[in-house]
Amino acid sequence: MAPGIAPVLAPVHLPGGMTDPILPATLESTAHVVQVALSPVFLLSGIATLLNVFGTRLARVADQADRVTGLLAGAGDAERHLLGRRLDRLYRRSLALDAAVFLAALGGVATCGSVLTLFVGALRDSTVATLLFGLFGSAILCTLCALVAFGFEMFLASRSVRDRINQRRASAGLPTDL
């Protein structure tokens, strides 16, 4: 045995087919559990990045809503109608972002749950495949739904931009919807 490396202890078998969680069978099996448990952490990093994007977009929507609301006070009837439509779109965008944030956060929770399940399952030496499959599958599904909600919000945002461009073109006497 190489100097400085502790011997690998064999597991102590307990009644009922359980093994002592303190004494792993091999260093390789312990390293494998850590590697497998760290894999979902990369998904968690991606989810955190998505949550950051969603939060930034939500802040922009809130800023635009504040600005539009401030313009309502001095607006005439026609402008008030247009500003009201814009506020309606901002409201729908905020709902889409709320759904995206909730689903991404739920995906993060499921990812953390799958990591915890891997560790607890390794310590308990029990089959946790069904729970792990459910949690990791939930993480993927929630993240997918969050991306769909974000795509919907982006569609609403781009539609608002096109409408503003058309309004400016019309006020300048140019044709709209090119």
C-alpha positions as a printed Julia matrix, in Angstrom:
178×3 Matrix{Float64}:
   0.0    0.0     0.0
   1.28   3.48   -0.86
   2.4    5.62    2.06
  -0.17   8.18    3.2
  -3.18   6.25    1.85
  -5.48   4.75    4.43
  -6.59   1.18    3.89
 -10.09   0.72    2.5
 -12.29  -0.94    5.06
 -14.82  -3.59    4.15
 -18.41  -2.8     5.13
 -19.82  -4.21    8.29
 -22.98  -6.16    7.45
 -25.92  -5.52    9.72
 -29.11  -7.59   10.16
 -31.6   -7.22    7.34
 -29.0   -6.91    4.6
 -28.0   -3.35    5.56
 -24.4   -2.23    5.69
 -22.81   0.17    8.1
 -22.91   3.58    6.37
 -19.76   4.73    8.15
 -17.49   2.16    6.54
 -17.65   2.23    2.73
 -16.79  -0.92    0.79
 -14.27   0.81   -1.45
 -12.88   4.23   -2.14
 -14.07   3.85   -5.72
 -17.7    3.31   -4.71
 -17.6    6.39   -2.5
 -16.02   8.44   -5.28
 -18.67   7.16   -7.7
 -21.47   8.29   -5.39
 -19.91  11.75   -5.15
 -19.47  11.95   -8.96
 -23.03  10.87   -9.65
 -24.38  13.25   -7.03
 -22.42  16.18   -8.47
 -23.8   15.7   -11.99
 -27.16  17.34  -11.19
 -25.27  20.29   -9.71
 -24.42  21.36  -13.25
 -28.14  21.47  -13.99
 -28.59  23.47  -10.81
 -25.99  25.97  -12.05
 -27.92  26.35  -15.3
 -31.17  26.82  -13.4
 -29.55  29.52  -11.26
 -28.46  31.32  -14.42
 -32.0   31.11  -15.79
 -33.39  32.52  -12.55
 -30.97  35.42  -12.86
 -32.17  36.11  -16.41
 -35.8   35.85  -15.35
 -35.23  38.22  -12.44
 -33.55  40.78  -14.69
 -36.4   40.59  -17.19
 -38.96  40.97  -14.4
 -37.15  44.09  -13.16
 -37.29  45.56  -16.67
 -41.02  44.83  -16.88
 -41.56  46.5   -13.51
 -39.57  49.57  -14.59
 -41.58  49.86  -17.8
 -44.85  49.46  -15.89
 -43.82  52.26  -13.52
 -42.95  54.52  -16.44
 -46.21  53.8   -18.3
 -48.23  54.33  -15.14
 -46.54  57.7   -14.67
 -47.5   58.69  -18.23
 -51.18  57.86  -17.65
 -51.76  60.92  -15.45
 -51.21  63.47  -18.24
 -52.47  61.39  -21.17
 -55.45  62.16  -23.38
 -58.13  59.57  -24.13
 -56.45  58.06  -27.21
 -53.07  57.92  -25.51
 -54.65  56.58  -22.33
 -56.13  53.69  -24.36
 -52.72  52.87  -25.89
 -51.0   53.09  -22.51
 -53.68  50.82  -21.05
 -52.98  48.22  -23.74
 -49.28  48.47  -23.0
 -49.93  47.93  -19.3
 -52.02  44.87  -20.19
 -49.08  43.42  -22.12
 -46.67  44.19  -19.29
 -49.06  42.44  -16.92
 -49.12  39.31  -19.13
 -45.33  39.4   -19.41
 -45.03  39.56  -15.63
 -47.35  36.54  -15.32
 -45.24  34.57  -17.82
 -42.09  35.49  -15.92
 -43.71  34.54  -12.62
 -44.48  31.11  -14.05
 -40.93  30.78  -15.4
 -39.39  31.73  -12.04
 -41.66  29.37  -10.12
 -41.0   26.45  -12.46
 -37.24  27.03  -12.53
 -37.16  27.26   -8.75
 -39.19  24.06   -8.52
 -36.73  22.45  -10.95
 -33.9   23.56   -8.65
 -35.66  22.07   -5.65
 -36.14  18.77   -7.48
 -32.48  18.8    -8.52
 -31.36  19.36   -4.94
 -33.74  16.61   -3.86
 -32.16  14.22   -6.36
 -28.67  15.02   -5.03
 -29.84  14.5    -1.47
 -31.51  11.24   -2.48
 -28.27   9.99   -3.99
 -26.36  10.7    -0.81
 -29.01   9.32    1.53
 -29.46   6.28   -0.7
 -25.74   5.59   -0.66
 -25.64   5.89    3.1
 -28.71   3.72    3.59
 -27.67   1.21    0.93
 -31.22   1.08   -0.37
 -32.74   1.3    -3.79
 -33.75   4.88   -4.46
 -33.96   4.7    -8.24
 -37.68   5.47   -8.37
 -37.42   8.54   -6.16
 -34.29   9.7    -7.94
 -35.94   9.25  -11.34
 -38.96  11.23  -10.15
 -36.96  14.1    -8.7
 -34.53  14.43  -11.57
 -37.36  14.01  -14.08
 -39.28  16.75  -12.25
 -36.22  19.0   -12.43
 -35.96  18.53  -16.18
 -39.71  18.97  -16.71
 -39.89  22.14  -14.57
 -36.88  23.61  -16.34
 -38.44  22.81  -19.71
 -41.72  24.48  -18.66
 -39.79  27.5   -17.36
 -38.13  27.86  -20.75
 -41.52  27.66  -22.48
 -42.92  30.37  -20.18
 -39.81  32.48  -20.83
 -40.25  32.01  -24.58
 -43.85  33.19  -24.27
 -42.7   36.24  -22.33
 -40.09  36.98  -24.98
 -42.79  36.74  -27.65
 -44.93  39.26  -25.73
 -41.92  41.55  -25.31
 -41.03  41.45  -28.99
 -44.65  42.07  -29.95
 -44.68  45.15  -27.72
 -41.51  46.42  -29.37
 -43.03  45.94  -32.84
 -46.21  47.74  -31.77
 -44.23  50.7   -30.44
 -42.26  50.87  -33.68
 -45.49  50.83  -35.69
 -46.97  53.58  -33.49
 -43.89  55.75  -34.01
 -43.94  55.06  -37.76
 -47.64  55.97  -37.94
 -47.11  59.21  -36.0
 -44.32  60.07  -38.45
 -46.63  59.38  -41.42
 -44.78  56.22  -42.47
 -46.41  52.89  -43.36
 -46.69  50.37  -40.55
 -46.2   46.58  -40.35
 -43.47  46.26  -42.93
